[in-house]
Structure formats: structure tokens, C-alpha cells
Amino acid sequence: MIPPNGDPLATKLALLPDDPLDPRAASRVLRHARAVLVDEGRPAARLLRVWTGVLLPAVLVACALFYTWGAFRTLREIYVASR
């Protein structure tokens, strides 16, 4: 194995055991993984995924379009209306 070069994550990974887990530890890891997956199925987690994946980008695009529209309207009033 190549020794880690001061990377904390690589150092932690290098400290992991190479032997397979005993059945009790494997069962504990499996229970923890299932609990995390079940927790992600809650309505709040789904709402968070929808917010970050769809709604927030849509709000940001709408704000950018509104700002651009207002900027062009202001520029038109300043430069076109003064002629």
C-alpha cells in the first residue's frame, strides 16, 4: 500500500482493518445502513430533495430573469426615452 501523503482521509482509510468484519459487527453496520436509507424516505427528506433539485433552481432562474427584465427596462427608459 502507498503511504498517505498527509491527507487526513487517506490516513483514516489506511487505518481501516483489512480483515472482514465479524458477524456481529457486520450486522451492526447493516442495521445502521438500513436506518439511514429508511430515514431518507421520510417526507421531510423527500421535500428537501425536491427543494434542492427543482424548486430552488427554478426560483433562482426566475429571479435572474426578473432582474434582467428590469435592467433592460431601465436601460430602455434611460437611453431610448431621452432621444
N, C-alpha and C positions, 0 to 999 in steps of 0.2 A: 504494500500500500504506500502511496505517496504521502509524505507527511504534510499536514496543512500548513499554509504559509500565513499564520496569524489571523486567519478567517475564523470568527467565533462559531459560525455554523458548521464549517468543516471540522473544527476541533470537537464539537459536540457529536457530530456524526462518527468521527473516528473513535469516540469512547463507547459507542454502542456495542453490545456483545455480538459476536459472530455466531454463537450457538442459537439454535431455535429455542423459542420460548417453551417453558413447561406448560402443561395443560391448564393449570390454574391461571397463570399469567396471560396465556392466550385467550382464555375465556374472559378475563377482566378487560383485555383490550377490545375484544369483540363486543362486549356489553357497552363499553364506552363509545365505540364507533356507531353502534345501533342507536344509542341515546342521542348522539349528535345528529344522525340522519333523521330521527323522529322529530327532534326539536326543530329542524329546518322545515318540517312540514306544517308547522303552526301557521295560522292565518297571518300573524304579525310578520313572520319571515317571508311569506308569500307577498304580502303588501310591500315589504321593503324591497324585494326583488323587482316588483312591478314599478315601484317609485324610481329606483336607481336605473332600471333598464329602459323604461318607456317614458314615464311622466316627467322626470327631471330633464332629460334631453329635450323633450317637446317644449317644456317651459323655457328652457334656455334658448332654443331656436326662435320661439315666439318673441321673447324679449329682444333678441338680436334683430329680428325683422322689424319690430315696432320702433326700435332705436334708429335703424337705417331709414325707415319711412319718415320718421320725424326729422332726421338730419337732412334728407333730400328736400322735404317740405320747407324747412328753414332756409336752406341754400337757395331754393327757388324764390322764396319771398324776398330774400336779400338781393339777389342778383337779377332776377327776371323782372320783378316788380319795380326795380329802380330805373329801368330803361324807359 
